[in-house]
Amino acid sequence: MSVPDENQISRGTDDLFHHGVITKLFPSNNMGIVRTESGREVPFSFELVVLFGEAKSVQDLREGERVGYDIGWTSNGLRVTKIKTYPQTFNESIQANLEREKG
């Protein structure tokens, strides 16, 4: 019997996507940035990214949201090509509501 990876437990996912966080969204430029597990920031284009999971459009993406992603080489260099969003857990939902009330 294998022991689950500590990072996998904290994310609660068992898919094959890399995992990171959306750090910035630039709706006026149709761009966003995902910070990888290693700390590298990789951009994505709203028009070219393929969405999976809970988000049905790029307007559903939020800064600070944990996502699964896949990357690929484009004519503009390394880019996020796929983003998978996950349902918020109860604790994340409470934390998000508290942050909204503060701001």
N, C-alpha and C positions, 0 to 999 in steps of 0.2 A: 504494500500500500504506500503510495507516494504522499509526501507532505506538500500541501499547496504552497506556492510562492507567497511570501509576505505581501508583496505589492499587489498580487492578484486578489488577495483577501481584502485589502483596503479598498480596491476599486469595485469589487463585487462583479467582475466581468470575467468571462472565460472564452472570449473570442481571440482572434489572431491579429487584431489591430495593435499598432503601437499606441501608447496612451500619453496624452498631454493635456494642456489647458489652453483655451483661447485667451490670449492676453490682450489683444487689441482688435477692434473692428473699425474700419474706415468706410462707412456707407457712401460717402461722397466720392470715394475713389474705387468703390466696389472691391475692396481688399480687406484682408484680415491676417492675423498672425497667430500661429500656434506655437507654444513653448513645449519642446520635447522633454522627455524624461531626463535627458542629459543637459538640459538648459539652453539648447540651441533654439533660436526663434526662426521659424520657417513660414514664409508668407503663403497665402492662397488667394485666388481670384473668385469672387462670387459667381461669375459666369462659368468658370471652368471646373469648380469643385462639384463632386457628386456626393449627395447627402444620403445617409442611412440612419435608421433608428427613429427617434422621437421627432426630430426637426423635419418639417415638410418643406421649408424654404429657408434661405439665409437670414431672413428677418427673425426667425425663431432662435438663432444663435445668440449667446450672451457672453460678454467678457467674464472671465473667471470660471466658465463652464468646463468641466472635465469631458474630454472627448477621446474617441479612438480616431486614428488617422492613418493614412497611407501616403507616402511621398513618391515623387517621380521627377525625372529630369524633363524640363521644358526648354523652349528656345530662350527663356529668361532665367534659366538655372533651376535649382532645386525648388520644388513647390509641393504643397499639400494638394493631393489630387482627390482624396476621399476623406470625408468626415463622418463619423458615426456618433450620434448623441445617445445618451442613456437617460432613463427615467431618474428623476431626482428621488433620493431616499428621503425618508421622513425627516431626519436630522438636517440634511442639506436644505430642505424646504423651509424648516423653521429658521435656520440661519439666514437664508435669503430674505425671509420676511422681516427679521430683526434688522438686517442691514438697510432694507427699504425704509423702515420706520425711522431709523437714525438720520437718513439722508433726505 
